[in-house]
Amino acid sequence: PLCCARNKETPCVLSGFLYAALHQLYYDPNIDNKNMAQKWLMQAQVSPQAWQFCWALLSPEKVPEIQYFGASALHTKISRYWSDIPSDQYESLKTQLFSQIACFSSSSKMVLTRLCVALASLALNTMPEAWPGAVAEMVRVFQEEGGGVDGRARCLALLEMLSVMSEEFQTSPLLLTVLLQVRGALGREWGAVSPLLQQLLRRADSPGAVKARVLRCLSSWVLLDVPLNESEDLVHDSFSALTDPELFDTAVEAIVNAISQPDSQRYVNTLLKMVPRVLALQEQLREAVQTGDMETCHGICRIAVTLGENHSRTLLEQVDHWQSFLALVNMIMFCTGVPGHYPVNETTSSLTLTFWYTLQDEIMSFESDKQAVYLQVYRPVYFQLVDVLLHKAQFPSDQEYESWSSDEKEQFRIYRVDISDTLMYVYEMLGAELLSNLYEKLGRLLTNTEQPTSWQHIEALLYGFQSIAETIDVNYSDVIPGLIGLIPRISINNVQLADTVMFTIGALAEWLADHPVMLSSVLPLVLQALGNPDLSVSSVSTLKKICRECKYDLPPYATNIVAVSQVRELHTSQCMWLMQALGFLLSALPVEDILRNLHSLITPYIQQLEKLADETPNPSNKLAIIHILGLLSNLFTTLDISKQDDESADSSAPPVKAALPPPGPNPVVVVLQQVFALIQTVLSKWLNDSQVVEAVCAIFEKSVKTLLHDFAPMVSQLSEMLGQMYSTIPQAPALDLTRQMVHIFASQTDHFPPIKALFELVTSVTLSIFQQGPRDHPDIVDSFMQLQAQALKRKPDLFLSEGLDVKAVFHCGVLSLKFPEAPTVKSTCLFFTELLPHCSDVPPLARVVQEDGKLLMQALLEGVGGGASRSLMDQFAEVLFSLNKHCFSLLAMWLKEALQPPGFPSSRVTAEQKDNFSHQILRRERVNKRRVKDIVKEFTLLCRGLHGTEYAAEY
């Protein structure tokens, strides 16, 4: 029998293995042996024999570690293999578990807990039909005297059972429909739990351990949506327990869980009774602040914030109690401004930030007349909040800050970002008056010569400006000119202050573009900061923003900016930003000035690259080469003299220049032509290194995207170089660059020959890779499919060439559909959705689809049948939809033939289900793409045996 507590038939050999494996797991110092033992024990735990040995392992003479494994095995079997248990043995299993829990109630706590979890799982699996009064029976059984177990131990065991009941429910693998029934049954059992908890919590002689367990039990049960009015008395008792340090944490958890339940807002009167209880905690909160008791501060703050955050609207609407809610808001304000620096001296203030978002949202959601009343009350509160937040954002003294750990500094940085987000949000309520308020305070600080002003105070005010200006359009604000005028008056003698000054200037870059006369006030500060390594991030970031937004106003400063930039030693990422900044800057200059500045800017790098190209390849000079190539890429990314948006090359239509092209070649093209031979030399030595190849391709790809048709003079030589590169060592970046070239130039008559030759060459080389076995090159296959799709989209005439094996390309696509890599399959589906519409106008494509389309149909069905990830079904449906639209008669024949073999595409679908799928795909609704996707998703669930499961619903 499954539930025999002393089964004599447990095989001795298995027992011996179990004890040896457990000994190895707990005591063997060799980690490999431990892992091997753990793997074997996990298999044993789910084996049929576990029903026998789990009881034997619970014998009193066994050590707790062995007993624990027995109890865990029992829980695993009940929770995951419930169907193994005959219904006539439910009662026996329940009785044995009650007996074992009673035995362990005075011994090992960890074994007791696992046994309680096992009993909870049994109850969940048998409620409500087989064991309708499970909880009431547990309470009754463990309140009875007997068994030689003292009352306190039985009480603790009962509370443990009740606590884990809710916790086990939260992680139960039961189906949603069953869970809903069980949740309802548990809700009805609250009447058996509540009086017991209240009695134990209020008894003066209840030990602290019992009260703590009661609070934990309450905390877990309220998560089962116990109505707040039914747990009200216990929640008030929990407030009383907050004065006991031993019960404080569990009492906080119980209160927070109770008042944060989704439906608790229905019980307005109960919530209103909670507000005075929370306000009564203010004295305890102040004492905790004075004594530095962060844990108590944290707990009381959690309670106040939970009540305010979850029930702001409900409490706002109780207009007769507006003063008590305002008092609660002020209590939370106290928590926001609790003394000390986060996270070193306090950890409470961060808990409150979400509350301020929530309260503002609720106020602004009322109709205008009510909103006006609430704003009259709460706008002053939010102005106070700004002052509190800016105070909390202040850095400590330099000496104190240096004593912080790197982790504390990082937490403080993140905390300031959260404050910044809050300030930005608060601006929506307070508007321009907030900026005026900040400006007046900053002006007073900077013009006050009588009292010394801390840099921290100035920095915090600037940080407030920066927070708002980064995301809000402040161009209309009348205080920004004054702020720009104040910035040069700031005595910058601290890195943090200097950083904030830089970032504030950067945040105002758009405003400076509309008011270029003010550039002379702040640009010198930025250029000066470039010379400080500690300010490299902020200064380079700010310069990039100014060069991007104000480039047409910067020519007078260009020579100085380029000169200052050339002598800076920066981290790699900042070097790249700087090059982007200079690209923006140079874009606004006359062509001759661009060439002159480019020459002075990049000559040192070209000379260094020439030297590196002559050296024997090694890891050190590889990094230097990639760095220099990266600098050129970033420079050419933003150097656009046509005023064309960088992203226009990604549009669906061929880009057209809005302005007339400048006379002569583009400066970027001039530079690229000059360094082309050098780049070829570098490639010849590093062609087998994917990182160097990628860096080389990036230079040309970013240049093509930026220059568009201005890149035309280089099409022929770049096409030739790409063909040589790819023929020697095929790599994905070369295909990606080819795709970009096809996108821009394939439709131009003058450039079609080199593009056609390149396309045919890379296609031929890739086809040879497919013949050798493409599975080791998913990146190449992915890029190849994207290239073919782009060619079909931009210039389908490429597939008319006799030099292109269209049939082989089609077969490669069919093979690529079966790759396990999702990006590759997505690109392949895109290829087919671009190919099928051209069956009517490109004869080679029409022939291959007519001859081999059935192979495509079979590959699609294999994927839908379970061969591909469910996340790809929309893409597979797109191809089916395209087949429906352009090859309907052929599709009908292919579907019938492909679905005919038994077991295809899955043994889980019947012939009737396959016929239904085929009928749905082919009927009139086929013109509805959304409907086709739904049909495919439903069919793939049937094929995978997931139709109607919770797993399928949650996907």
CORMO-V108765 format. One line per field, one symbol per residue. ss: DSSP state (h for helix, s for strand, l for the rest). phi: phi as a letter, one per 40 degrees, with the letter a starting at -180 (. if undefined). psi: psi as a letter, one per 30 degrees, with the letter a starting at -180 (. if undefined). A space follows every 50 residues. Layout:
# CORMO-V108765
ss: ???
phi: ???
psi: ???
This chain:
# CORMO-V108765
ss: lllllllllllhhhhhhhhhhhhhhhhlllhhhhhhhhhhhhhhhllllh hhhhhhhllllllhhhhhhhhhhhhhhhhhlhhhllhhhhhhhhhhhhhh hhhhllllhhhhhhhhhhhhhhhhhhlllllllhhhhhhhhhhlllllll hhhhhhhhhhhhhhhhhhhhlllllhhhhhhhhhhhhhhhhhhhhhhhhh hhlllllhhhhhhhhhhhhhhhhhlllhhhhhhhhhhhhhhllllllhhh hhhhhhhhhllhhhhhlhhhhhhhhhhhhllhhhhhhhhhhllhhhhhhh hhhhhhhhhhhhhhhhllhhhhhhhhhhhhhhhhhhlllllslllsllhh hhhhhhhhhhhhhhhllhhhhhhhhhhhhhhhhhhhhhhhhhlllllhhh hhhllhhhhhhhhhhhhhhhhhhhhhhhhhlhhhhhhhhhhhhhhhhlll llllhhhhhhhhhhhhhhhllllllllllhhhhhhhhlllllllhhhhhh hhhhhhhlhhhhhhlhhhhhhhhhhhhhhlllhhhhhhhhhhhhhhhhhl hhhlhhhhhhhhhhhhlllllhhhhhhhhhhhhhhhhlllhhhhhhhhhh hhhhhhhhhhhhhhllllhhhhhhhhhhhhhhhhhhhhlllllllhhhhh llllllllllllllllhhhhhhhhhhhhhhhhhhhhlllhhhhhhhhhhh hhhhhhhhhhhhhhhhhhhhhhhhhhhhlllhhhhhhhhhhhhhhlllhh hhhhhhhhhhhhhhhhhhhhhhlhhhlhhhhhhhhhhhhhhhhhlhhhhh lllllhhhhhhhhhhhlllllhhhhhhhhhhhhhhhhhhhllhhhhhhhh hhhhhhhhhhhhhhhhhllhhhhhhhhhhhhhhhhhlhhhhhhhhhhhhh llllllllllhhhhhhhhhhhhlhhhhlhhhhhhhhhhhhhhhhlllllh hhhhl
phi: .cbccbcccddcccdcccccccccccbccccccccccccccccccbcccc dcccccccddcccdcccccccccccccccbbdccccccbdcccccccdcc cccccbbccccdcccccccccccccbccccbcbdcccdccccccchggbc ccccccccccdcccdcccccbccccdccdcccdcccdccdcccdcccccc cccccccdccccccccccdcccccgcdcccbdccccccdcccccdcbdcc cdcccccccbcdccccbcccccccdccccccccccccccccgccccdccc cdccccccccbdcdccccccbccccccccccccccccddhbcbcbabcdc ccccdcdcccdccccccdccdccccccbddccccddcccccccccccdcc cccccccccccccccccccdcccdccdcccgcccccccccccccccbccc bcbcccccccccccdddcccbbcbdcccccdcccccdcccccbaccccdc dcccccccccccccbcccdccbcdcccccdcbdcbccccccccccccccb ccbbdcbddcccccccbccbcdccdcccccdccddcdccddcccccccdc cbdcccccccccccccdadcccccccccccccdccccbcbccgccdcccc ccbdcbccbccccgccdccdccccbccccccccdcbccbcccdcccccdc cccccccfcccddbdcccccccccdcccbcaddccccddcccdcbcccdc bcdccccccccccccccccccchcccbccccdccccccccccccacddcc cccbcccccccccccccccccddcccccccdcccccccccbbddcccccc cbcccccccccdccchcbcccccccccdcdcccdcbbccccdcccccccc ccgbcaccbccccccccdcccccdccccccccccccccccccccgbcgcc dcccc
psi: legjfhjfgkkeeeeeeeeeeeeeeffkfjeeeeeeeeeeeeeefgleff fefeeefgkfflleeeeeeeeeeeeeeeefheffjkffgeeeeeeeeeee eeegfgbkeeeeeeeeeeeeeeeeffkfdfieheeeeeeeeffkllggkl eeeeeeeeeeeeefeeeeefgkglleeeeeeeeeeeeffeffeeeeeeee ffkegkleeeeeeeeeeeeeeffghkkeffgeeeeeeeeefffjeffeee eeeeeeeefgkegfffieeeeefeeeeeeffeeeeeeeeefgieeeeeee eeeeeeeeefgeeeeefiffgeeeeeeeeeeeeeeegkllkkgeflgeef ffeeeeeeeeeeefflleeeeeeeeeefeeeeeeeeeeeeeffklaleee effkleeeeeeeeeeeeeeeeeeeefefefaffeeeeeeeeeeeeffjfe kkkkfeeeeeeeeeeeeefefkjgffkffeeeeeeeeffkjjgkeeeeee eeeeeefgeeeeefifffefefeeeeeefffjefgeeeeeeeeeeeeeeg efgfeffeeeeeeeefgkjlleeeeeeeeeeeeeeffflleeeeeeeeef efeeeeeeeeeefflkkleefeeeeeeeeeeeeeefefjjffgkkegffg lflkkkkelkklkllkeeeeeeeegeeeeeeeeffgfgjeeeeeeeeeee eeeeeefbfffefgeeeeeeeeeeeeeejkkeeeeeeeeeeeeefffkee feeeeeeeeeeeeeeeeeeeefjfffhfeeeeeeeeeeeeeeeeifffgf kfgkieeeeeeeeeeffgkfjeeeeeeeeeeefeeefgfffjeeeeeeee egfeeeeeeeeeeeffflkffgeeeeeeeeeeeeefheeeeeeeeeeefe kkfkgkffkleeeeeeeeeeefaffffjeeeeeeeeeeeeeeefgfkgle eeef.
